[in-house]
Amino acid sequence: MPSWVEILTLGGLGVLVLVGAALAAGLRDPVYAVLSLVLTMLGVAGVYFLLGAEYLGIIQVIVYAGAILVTFLFVVMLISLTKSDIPPLPRGGALWVPLGISLLWTGLLLYALQEVRAMPVRSQVLAQMTSHTSSTAPSSPSAKPSSRPMFYPLNSSPSPCWWESWVLSS
């Protein structure tokens, strides 16, 4: 079961990612938009670290927040856009049609997420596999049943991640 600190940290990083992405899309000044995109990438790296994927988090910081976004910032500062170079925001149908499509798409994704949540998680499937392999009798006297699936190396056993136990408990 995850602690309340992990849950609050994950929620805070999620809010940071969403706000940073919204600011990157909505800010009129390109320099500030790139800087908010850096915050978004750092928030995604924090989520990777929290979920135990340290390598992905480090790659996220080094490659995306470090190299690519610094290059974006360099290019934006090099072309030196002024306020008169930036076109005005769209009005009317040019604004509401894409907004409606994105809200419809969000609704479809949330509906699909409810369907995915009803699916068994990895630890349930592995528990069913191990109980099935240990309950079946061997077909020949020389074969002995295995208590773990063949794809687990050496003596490791399947252990659920903290988020899997949280999904199972809710």
N, C-alpha and C positions, 0 to 999 in steps of 0.2 A: 504494500500500500504506500503510495507516495505521500511525502510529508506536505504540509500546507505551504512550506517555503518553496518546494519544487513547483507546486501548482500555481502559486502566486508569481513565481519567476517566469514560468511558461506563459501565463496570462499577460504579464507585463511585456515580455518580449514579443508576444503576438500583437499587442496594441502598438508597440514601437514599430513593428514591421508594417502594419496597416496604415498608421498615420504617416510614416515615412514614404510609403508608396503613394498615398493620396497627395501628399505635398509635392512629391516629384512629378506627379501628373498635373497638379493644379497651379503650381507657382509660375509666375510670369517671368521671373528673372532666372535665366538658365544656370547661373552659378549656384544659386540657392537650391535649384532643382537637383543639380548633381550632388550637392552636399547632403540633401535629404535622402538621395538614393544611396549614399555612403552609409547613412544611419540605417537604412533598410537592410543593406547587405550585412552590416554588423549585427543587427537583430537576428537575421537568419542564421548567422554563424553561432550566435548565442543559443538558438534553438537546437542546432546540431550538437553543441557541447552538452546541453542539458539532456538530450536524448542518448548520449553516450557515443556519438559519432565524432570523436575528436579530430580524426583525420579530415573529414569533410569540413569541419569548422575551421581548421587551419587553412585548408585550401581556399575556402570561401574568403577568408580575410586576406590571404596573400595574393590570390589571383584576381578576385573580383574587386574587393574594396581597396586593395593595394595597387594593382597594376592597371586594370581596365578603367576603373572610375577616375583614377588620377590622370589617365590619358584623356578621358572625356573632359575633365576639368581643364586640362591644358589646352585642348582644342577650343573649348568654349571661351576661355580667356584670350586665346590667340586671335579668334575672329572678332572679338570685342563687339558684340551686338549692343545696339542702343535701344531705347524704348520705342523709337519710331520704326525700327526694323522688325519688331514683333507684331504679327497681325492681331486684330482684336478677337475676343472670344466669340464663338458662334452664338447666334440667337435663333429662337423659333424652332422649326423642325430639325435644323442642323444640330441642335442641342438635345431635343427631347427624343428623337428616334434612336440614337445610339444609347442614351440613358435607359430607355425602355427595353432595348435589346439586352443590355447588360443586366438589368434587374430580372428579366425573364430567364436569362442564363443562370443567374445566381439562384433563383428559385428551383430550376431544374437540378442544379448541383446539390442543393440542400435536400431535395427529394431523393436523389441517388445516394446521398450520404446516409439517410435513414435506412435504405435498403442494405448498404454495406455494413452498417452497425449491427444488423441482425445476423450477419455471417459469423461463423466461429472464428476465433482468433487462433494464432499458431499454437499456443500452449494447449488449447482444447483439442486440436487435431493431433498433436504429438502425444497427449495423454491417451487419446483413444487408440492411436497406433501402438503404443507400448503396452496397453492393456490387452489389445487384440493379439499381439505377438506372444505375450507371456501366457495367454489362456489357451492357445492352440497347442495340440499335442504334436510332437515331431513325427514326420512321416517315416523316417527310418531310425533304427536304433542308434546309429552313429551321429545323427544330427541332433543338436541340442538347441532349444529355443533361445533366442536372444531377448534380453530385457530392454534393449534400446534399438532405435533404428540404425541402419548401417551407415548413414551419412554423418553420424556423430563421431568425431575422432577420439580414439583412446577411451578414457573413462569419463568423458564429459557427459553431463546429463542435460536434458532440456530444462531451462529455467526461464520462466516468463519475465519479460521486461516489466519495469514499474508501470508503464502505461497499459500493458495487457492486463495486469492485475486490477488496475483502476477500471478498465472497461468491463472486466468480469464482475466486479463488485457492484457496478451501477445497473 
